Amino acid sequence: MQTYRELFRTPEFTPLFAASCGHVASTTLNGLALATLVYARTDSPLLAALSMFGPSFAELIGATMLLSVADRVRPRAALTLIALAGGVAGLVLATPGMPLWAMFAVILALGLVTSVGGGVRYGLLNEIVPQSGYVLGRSVLNISVGAMQIAGFALGGVLLAVVSPRTTLAISAALAFGAALVLWFGLGSRPPRAASRPSVAVTWRVNRHLLSTPARRAVYLSMWVPNGLVVGCEALFVPYAPHAAAALFVAAALGMLLGDLVAGRFLPPDTRWRFVTPLRFLLALPYLLFALPLGTPVAAGAVAVASIGFASTLLLQERLIALIGEDVRGQALGLHASGMKAMQAIGATLAGLIAQYLPAGVTMTVMAVASLAVTAALTPGLRLSDSKPSKLELGRL
């Protein structure tokens, strides 16, 4: 499978794609409105940031406790319930007079619920498309994430200018409910991939085995750490360029879209692995320039080029699938998604702390150097995955 026409002719991919777009638009609106509401109430940048990144930290908890659910539930029912939970949470958060502690309790609960969603969604994608079409399908979903984030932030900015944050939260809830309808009526009923019951113990055991070999461990760390450190650079766009931050965010999104488009659509399957290492280094190299004074066009160009490197994560997912068995793919891909989001939140927090003592541009360079160092250190381990190790299957655990 090499063309978008083939991909969208695949039964069930279109509703999965449409629901994913609705989910991303909903969460983008929700996060922006919630951060605005929390900042207006507390005048605290930290609490406002935690209201946006809180679900990512909660997903890390979910990854250690709940991920075994991803392969042991019916995908359509699970994804529909997760979308409904997002809608209900949006309506609850829009309730006037809700105490701050209660708002963060809802944010934590929603993060725990959605921690399972990535594993279910990408495990289902792996069933919907043939093995040769996973990278293409995943790249299209990645592109939709970038596009919906741009649209969501733009729409959120307009809505917050004309209506209240609580009304914006209600609109985000409506989008989540719409995604739930698309999932329920657009997807077919499939049985779980694994027959055993989910539990915290099973989650720990499978996670431990997923990370037990040097090859798989190197793939996971390569998808998590350099990516998260570079997101720390992006988290400083506002203090770096207060009046041009929007241009930098748009440049980052466009670069990521271009990278996913090229990697998913135009790189031949038998040559993709050769591009992993160059793309991993490209992710951080342009940010070395930010130690110097840069004009907005140059800074935006550097950001766009760097963001092309995020496509390395897409190619690494393909390698991860080759290293695991079918009955744990949902949990394996869920572990990737939760770990990536958590590391991005950690990277943003770390960059913010360093920027308390160093200029924003210098801090971005420091984060880029750290990313390059981690990338170089993990490169020998990635070479291990060029071999054909025995696949991880649940029955062997």
C-alpha positions in Angstrom: 0.0 0.0 0.0 1.7 3.2 -1.2 -1.1 5.7 -2.1 -3.6 7.7 -0.2 -6.4 6.5 -2.5 -5.7 2.9 -1.5 -5.5 3.9 2.1 -8.9 5.7 2.2 -10.5 2.9 0.2 -9.6 0.5 3.1 -12.8 -0.2 5.1 -12.9 1.6 8.5 -9.9 3.8 7.9 -12.0 6.8 7.0 -14.1 6.8 10.2 -11.0 6.2 12.3 -9.3 9.2 10.6 -12.4 11.4 11.0 -12.8 10.5 14.7 -9.1 11.1 15.3 -9.4 14.6 13.8 -12.4 15.3 16.0 -10.5 14.0 19.1 -7.4 16.2 18.4 -9.5 19.3 17.7 -11.5 18.7 20.9 -8.4 18.2 23.1 -6.7 21.2 21.6 -9.7 23.5 22.3 -10.1 21.9 25.8 -6.4 22.5 26.7 -6.4 26.1 25.5 -9.6 27.0 27.2 -8.7 25.3 30.4 -5.3 27.0 30.6 -6.9 30.4 29.9 -9.5 29.7 32.6 -7.0 28.5 35.2 -4.6 31.4 34.5 -7.4 33.9 34.9 -8.4 32.4 38.2 -4.9 31.9 39.7 -2.5 34.3 37.8 -0.1 31.3 37.9 1.8 30.3 34.7 2.8 27.0 36.4 -0.8 26.0 37.1 -1.9 27.1 33.7 0.9 24.9 32.1 0.0 22.0 34.4 -3.7 22.3 33.3 -2.5 21.7 29.7 0.3 19.1 30.4 -1.4 17.5 33.4 -3.1 14.8 31.2 0.3 13.8 29.8 1.7 13.2 33.3 -1.5 11.3 34.1 -0.9 9.2 31.0 2.4 8.1 32.4 0.7 6.8 35.4 -1.8 5.0 33.2 1.0 3.5 31.1 2.3 1.7 34.2 -1.1 0.6 35.5 -3.7 0.3 32.7 -2.0 -0.4 29.3 -2.8 -4.1 29.4 -6.4 -3.0 28.7 -5.4 -1.9 25.1 -5.2 -5.5 23.8 -8.0 -6.9 26.0 -11.1 -4.8 25.0 -13.2 -4.5 21.9 -11.6 -1.6 20.0 -14.8 0.1 18.9 -16.4 0.0 22.4 -13.2 1.2 24.1 -12.6 4.1 21.7 -16.2 5.2 21.8 -16.2 5.2 25.7 -12.9 7.2 25.7 -14.4 9.8 23.4 -17.5 10.0 25.6 -15.3 10.5 28.6 -13.6 13.4 26.9 -17.0 15.0 26.2 -18.3 14.5 29.8 -15.0 15.9 31.2 -15.4 19.0 29.0 -18.9 19.6 30.3 -17.9 19.1 33.9 -14.9 21.4 33.6 -17.2 24.1 32.1 -19.4 24.0 35.3 -19.3 27.5 36.9 -17.8 27.7 40.4 -15.9 24.4 40.3 -13.1 24.4 42.9 -9.5 24.3 41.5 -8.7 21.0 43.1 -11.8 19.4 41.5 -10.7 20.7 38.1 -7.3 19.1 38.5 -9.0 15.9 39.7 -11.0 15.7 36.5 -7.9 16.4 34.4 -6.0 13.6 36.2 -9.0 11.2 35.7 -9.3 12.1 32.0 -5.5 11.5 31.5 -5.8 8.1 33.1 -8.7 7.1 30.8 -7.1 8.4 27.6 -3.8 6.7 28.5 -5.4 3.5 27.0 -6.6 5.3 23.9 -3.3 5.4 22.0 -2.8 1.7 22.3 -6.3 0.8 21.3 -6.3 3.3 18.3 -2.9 2.3 16.9 -3.4 -1.4 17.5 -6.7 -1.1 15.6 -4.9 0.7 12.8 -2.5 -2.2 12.6 -5.5 -4.5 12.1 -7.3 -2.3 9.6 -4.5 -1.7 7.1 -2.1 -4.4 5.8 1.4 -4.5 7.3 2.8 -2.6 4.3 0.3 0.2 4.9 1.0 1.0 8.6 3.6 3.7 8.0 1.3 5.4 5.4 -1.7 5.2 7.7 0.2 6.4 10.7 1.7 9.3 8.8 -1.8 10.4 7.7 -3.0 10.3 11.3 0.1 12.3 12.3 -0.6 14.9 9.6 -4.2 15.2 10.8 -2.9 15.8 14.3 -0.7 18.7 13.1 -3.5 20.1 11.0 -6.1 19.8 13.7 -3.8 21.4 16.3 -3.3 24.4 14.0 -7.0 24.6 13.3 -7.9 24.0 17.0 -5.5 26.8 18.2 -6.8 29.2 15.6 -10.4 28.4 16.3 -9.7 28.5 20.1 -8.2 32.0 19.8 -11.2 33.2 17.9 -13.7 31.6 20.3 -11.9 32.9 23.4 -12.1 36.4 21.9 -15.8 36.3 21.5 -17.1 33.8 24.1 -16.0 32.6 27.5 -13.5 29.8 28.2 -16.4 27.7 29.7 -18.4 28.0 26.4 -15.2 27.0 24.5 -15.0 23.9 26.8 -18.6 23.1 26.0 -17.8 23.3 22.3 -14.8 21.0 22.8 -17.1 18.5 24.5 -19.5 18.6 21.5 -16.6 17.7 19.2 -15.7 14.8 21.5 -19.3 13.5 21.4 -19.3 13.8 17.6 -16.1 11.7 17.5 -17.8 9.1 19.7 -20.7 8.8 17.2 -18.4 8.4 14.2 -16.5 5.7 16.0 -19.6 3.7 17.1 -21.3 3.8 13.7 -18.2 3.8 11.5 -16.2 1.0 12.9 -17.0 -2.7 12.9 -17.1 -4.9 16.1 -13.8 -6.7 16.6 -12.8 -9.1 19.4 -9.9 -8.3 21.7 -6.4 -9.2 20.5 -5.7 -11.1 23.7 -7.9 -13.3 25.7 -6.6 -12.9 29.3 -8.0 -10.3 31.7 -6.3 -6.9 32.1 -4.6 -6.1 35.3 -1.9 -3.9 36.8 0.3 -7.0 37.2 -0.1 -7.9 33.5 0.6 -4.3 32.5 3.8 -4.3 34.5 4.9 -7.7 33.2 4.3 -6.9 29.5 5.9 -3.4 29.9 8.9 -5.1 31.5 9.3 -7.5 28.7 8.8 -4.8 26.1 11.8 -3.0 27.6 13.8 -6.1 28.4 15.9 -6.4 25.2 18.5 -3.8 24.1 17.0 -3.6 20.7 13.4 -2.7 21.8 14.7 -0.5 24.6 16.8 1.5 22.2 13.8 2.0 19.9 11.6 3.2 22.7 14.2 5.6 24.2 14.9 6.9 20.7 11.2 7.7 20.2 10.9 9.3 23.7 13.9 11.2 24.9 15.3 13.3 21.9 11.7 14.1 20.9 10.8 15.3 24.4 13.9 17.4 24.8 13.2 19.2 21.5 9.6 19.8 22.6 11.3 21.6 25.5 12.7 24.0 22.8 9.3 24.6 21.4 7.9 25.3 24.9 10.1 28.4 24.9 8.8 30.0 21.7 6.7 32.5 23.6 9.5 33.9 25.9 12.0 33.7 23.0 9.8 35.7 20.6 6.7 37.1 22.3 5.5 38.8 19.2 6.4 36.1 16.7 5.7 32.9 18.7 2.7 32.0 16.5 4.9 32.1 13.4 7.3 29.6 15.1 4.5 27.3 16.2 3.1 27.3 12.6 6.6 26.6 11.2 7.0 23.7 13.6 3.6 22.2 12.6 4.4 22.6 8.9 7.8 21.0 9.2 6.3 18.0 11.0 3.6 17.7 8.4 6.1 17.7 5.6 8.3 15.1 7.4 5.4 12.8 7.9 4.2 13.3 4.3 7.5 12.4 2.8 8.3 9.5 5.2 4.8 7.9 4.8 4.2 8.5 1.1 7.4 8.8 -0.8 10.2 6.8 1.0 10.3 3.3 -0.4 9.7 0.7 2.3 13.1 -1.1 1.7 15.1 2.2 2.2 13.2 3.8 5.1 15.5 2.5 7.8 18.5 4.4 6.2 16.8 7.7 7.0 16.2 7.1 10.7 19.6 8.3 12.0 19.8 11.4 9.8 16.3 12.4 10.8 17.0 11.9 14.5 20.0 14.3 14.3 18.1 16.8 12.1 15.5 17.0 14.9 17.9 19.0 17.2 20.7 20.4 15.0 18.9 23.6 13.8 18.2 24.6 17.4 21.9 25.1 17.9 21.5 28.4 16.0 19.2 29.8 18.7 22.2 30.7 20.8 22.7 33.5 18.3 20.3 36.5 17.7 18.0 35.4 14.8 15.4 37.3 12.8 11.9 35.8 12.7 12.2 34.4 9.1 15.5 32.6 9.9 14.2 31.3 13.3 11.0 30.0 11.6 13.0 28.3 8.9 15.3 26.6 11.4 12.2 25.4 13.4 10.6 24.1 10.2 13.7 22.1 9.2 14.1 20.7 12.6 10.5 19.6 12.8 11.0 17.4 9.7 13.1 15.2 12.0 10.0 14.2 14.0 9.4 11.7 11.1 12.1 9.5 12.6 9.5 8.5 15.2 7.2 7.3 12.5 9.9 5.1 11.0 10.9 3.8 14.5 7.3 2.7 15.1 7.6 0.5 12.0 10.7 -1.1 13.5 9.0 -1.6 16.8 6.1 -3.5 15.2 8.7 -5.8 13.6 10.1 -6.6 17.1 6.9 -7.6 18.8 4.1 -10.1 18.5 0.6 -9.3 17.3 -1.1 -9.9 20.7 0.8 -7.1 22.5 0.9 -4.5 19.7 -1.8 -2.4 21.3 0.1 -2.2 24.6 3.4 -1.7 22.8 2.2 1.2 20.7 0.3 2.6 23.8 3.5 2.5 25.8 5.2 4.5 23.0 2.4 7.1 22.9 2.2 7.6 26.7 5.9 7.6 27.2 6.3 10.2 24.4 3.7 12.5 25.8 5.1 12.2 29.3 8.6 12.9 28.1 7.4 16.0 26.1 5.8 17.3 29.3 9.0 16.6 31.2 11.1 18.3 28.5 8.8 21.4 28.5 9.1 21.6 32.3 12.8 21.1 32.3 13.3 23.8 29.7 11.1 26.2 31.7 13.2 25.6 34.8 16.5 26.2 33.0 15.0 29.4 31.4 14.6 30.8 34.8 18.4 31.2 34.9 19.4 31.4 31.2 18.1 33.4 28.2 15.4 31.5 26.3 17.6 31.1 23.1 20.5 29.7 25.1 18.2 27.3 26.9 16.9 26.1 23.6 20.5 25.4 22.5 21.2 23.6 25.8 18.1 21.3 25.2 19.3 20.7 21.6 22.7 19.7 22.7 21.2 17.3 25.3 19.0 15.8 22.5 21.9 15.3 20.2 23.9 13.6 23.0 21.1 11.2 23.7 20.7 10.5 20.0 24.3 9.7 19.6 24.4 7.5 22.7 21.4 5.5 21.5 22.6 4.9 17.9 24.6 1.8 18.7 21.6 0.2 20.3 19.4 0.9 17.3 21.8 -1.2 15.2 20.8 -4.2 17.2 17.3 -4.0 15.7 18.7 -4.5 12.3 18.9 -8.2 13.2 15.8 -10.4 13.4 15.3 -11.0 17.1 12.5 -13.3 18.4 9.3 -11.5 18.6 7.6 -10.7 22.0 4.4 -12.7 22.3 2.1 -12.8 25.3 2.0 -16.5 25.4 5.7 -16.6 26.2 5.4 -14.3 29.2 
